[in-house]
Amino acid sequence: MFTLYEKTAADCSRMITENYSTSFSLGIRMLHKNFREPVYNIYALVRYADEIVDSFHAYDKRNLLSKFKQETFEAIESGISMNPVIYSFQKTVNKYQIPLDLIQAFFKSMETDLSQNIHEKESYEAYIYGSAEVVGLMCLRVFADGDEVLFNQLKTPARALGAAFQKVNFLRDIKNDHDELGRIYFPGVDFKDLQKEAKHKIEEEILQDFNRALTGILLLPIGSRVGVKLAYNYYIKLFERIRKVPPAQIQNTRIRVPDIQKALIFVSTFLQQKMDDFWLSPSPTLS
């Protein structure tokens, strides 16, 4: 009944993802075709909510976010919205039965960005859960596709992967978060004078998250494993580059992965998966 509208809405979510994140877009392209649209739909909504709290300084951000949140939940209940991003998101939520408490936790973290700039351990962990871990869980609902046993088995690694990505982003974006937005996410860290020991402690925490995440990635169905592994490999490379630079450099420079290295990560991940598929596939029977 809404075929043209649904396609247009889905195209909007895909375009938003591609414009905002080349790395995630590459990962999504390596997912099975059945998973691409729902993951685009998830990313576009969380990206737009994040954009409200990070960018719309000339407007009433709290009111904008409140309306965005309200319309999201109304759309999930009614199954319709004239906002194409929200429409596509609710379609994914309803199809894959994404729990509403995950969405509530996400918006709570976005609301936190409007009122809290310095975090203690408890608020930091709650923020990480709502801003990143639940996004990993939403995507896992899509990848599990109704398999509750698989979803429950991989919940912890999915949360760890979301946390690792977010913490790497925090390190990469220290200058913008601290200087422009006035935010300090890592508890007890003085980003005006970030010391080597403090940076190392954060990096060890991130490394533990990555290690926990990898165990889950290897257990994902083939249709989702390659795309998730590509995103993992990209962030590992970004993390390695951050680890190599002194604290003063990440305070003044946004570390990034050059485009040529992104291309190499894409090719190597793809070829590695092809090799894995070959060795794991049944041997042909000679007649």
Secondary structure, DSSP 4 states (H G I P E B T S, - for coil): --HHHHHHHHHHHHHHHHHH-HHHHHHHHTS-HHHHHHHHHHHHHHHHHHHHHHH-TTS-HHHHHHHHHHHHHHHHHHS--SSHHHHHHHHHHHHHT--HHHHHHHHHHHHHTTT--B--HHHHHHHHIIIIIHHHHHHHHHHHTT-HHHHHHHHHHHHHHHHHHHHHHHHHTHHIIIIIS--B-STT--TTS--HHHHHHHHHHHHHHHHHHHHHHTTS-HHHHHHHHHHHHHHHHHHHHHHHS-HHHHHHS-----HHHHHHHHHHHHHHHHHHHHHHSPPPPP-
